[in-house]
């Protein structure tokens, strides 16, 4: 009879444990919140008489072990920088503030050869037969393994979904950004264009354009939006549409155009993003260009003879302020054989493995030495020189290059 009773009790414990595992698994499959799972974990073990327990886990990228659930201890348990050293020693105690917290047993829970959790246990009442912590240690380890592995898998799945969504967003933003760039540049008797564009990690915040005006002049633009992803792509798309509208409606006044563009960017971005812009208009009859630089990397102008110069006259970037305090306008005489090189910061700020930037000075020397080259040939030389400088260093940002040769 005694043996039968023990067998019956053992079978009842196994049934209860199986029911507990089933309940926890069903809760995991319902994708309930982590706090609900920890509460259920505690409920199951308290019902089995475990009067003191703490569960320590850490994320794949985390160093410290955090206490996810605890009961029966006199104070809140601290994070453990080195859980193995604290919990595997002979002291069977940890320091929480000014309190030394004792425990009876610490079990490392492993999965695929890695420790994924520590269960720290004890009992409120001593001397009353075998401790539930000892009696159920295998079940507690199994239950903990099921819980922590499920939470880890959930976190990894969420991260994969987030990463896939981000990759898709970046790809869509890159597609949108490429659609903003002119498929064909408007070469004519007065100007020859060449462009190179290299987006960084699928999405580019850079934009260039050349827009013929009704009176024979040509608008030239190079811009860069701060930030990445779809918000930046949408902002640049909105900016391009407004720029084209301004060039069509009000092509004669750069200051008025820039102020209108600034207002639109500020409203659209709510002050969270901005756009740098170099905007110039070439007038072949007067043989000059008028330009405004709105916080952009100054383009390099190299005449047919003599040293080059960087064009910085203008105002702050668009969208930085609700209203521009002043707008400076620059004017340059243009002779046949002159060259204008517009670029974004990805070109001149690119560092090599020694941390040295490509820089404006190196660019100026190259363009001055090759001022007789055509626009396409000059661009090719710049990219080759830039690649030689970069070497094995990763590209730091988007790189856009727009070169205009005047004739």
Secondary structure, DSSP 8 states (H G I E B T S, - for coil): -HHHHHHHHHHHHHHHHHHHHHHHHHHHHTT--HHHHHHHHHHHHHHTT--EEEEEE--TT--SBEEEEEES-SS----BSSHHHHHSSSS-EEEETTEEEE-SEEEEEEETTEEEEEEEEE-SS-SSSS-HHHHTHHHHHHHHHHHHHHHHHHHHHHHHHHHHHHHHHHHHHHHHHHHHS-SS----SSEEEEEEEE-BTTB--EEEEEEE-TTS-EEEEEEEESS-HHHHHHHHHHHHHHHHHHHHH-TT-HHHHHHHHHHHHHHHHTTS--EEEEEEEEETTTTEEEEEEEBS--EEEE-SSS--EEE--EES-BTSSSS-S----EEEE--TT-EEEEE-HHHHT-B-TTS-B--HHHHHHHHHHTTTS-HHHHHHHHHHHHHHHHTTS---S-EEEEEEEE-
